[in-house]
């Protein structure tokens, strides 16, 4: 199953819903960053949440960033997504190792206490920014809390990453269900009952459930209507030109110091881990373009 996102509504627009399978996206992130199993699970959940939240935005140029800064050994995570199903991200310590907790990867222990910041750049003068304290560090619950407190939208978020024995990604995906202010009590009660009764996201995905089938279970009896679908990808827009601008931004003094070392340098993109190499002669050319 290729990665894709489903957008839907239910109960005659009283509910809006989003679901995705992100197995290839998360595996690509794992491969690029060489993440440990618990780091893969943490990054995979946030990438899935990010790509789902990105699909909620309307304009092609809209960009969403989720940043977590935390006290746990993983130290932090950053994910960026757009409205077209593209996402990228990284963890501060990709090699973090922790023993399992209750037979599962201890994502909450890897994060510990911390703060989640959601930034939405929608082309306005100032980007929207909302911030919440991590509730559990399990990410799905933290996003649920973010929606309730920062956006005042009651939501249910389910995210999951299941690993293979060789530490590759077996399956990944998730859903976000949100209720509108005019939701009827009986509809809300049915939704809450459904959410209590469903199996975990990883169980559904591992049994071959599509995003549509996941939503059919979450929204059973609530007149689910699929609106549209779009593919999901791990995608980074870095380039040698962008990295050059970053090098120039450090200033002439720093660039001159690199030149004085007399060695070629390698610069890696945080988001995709692609390495860009610059010779001393290329650094000299960048020095001429730097202003200070």
Secondary structure, 3 states (H helix, E strand, C coil): CCCEEEEEEECCCCEEEEEEECHHHHHHHHHHHCCCHHHHHHHHHHHHHHHHHHCCCCCCCCEEEEEEEECCCCCEEEEEEECCCEEEEEECCCCCCCCCECCECCHHHHHCCEEEEEEEECCCCCCEEEEEECCCCCCHHHHHHHHHHHCCCCEEEEEEEEECCCCCEEEEEEEEEEECCCCCHHHHHHHHHHHHHCCCHHHHHHCCCCHHHHHHHHCCCCCCEEEEEEECEECCCCCHHHHHHHHHHCCHHHHHHHHHHCCCEEEECCCCCCEEEECHHHHHHHHHHCCC
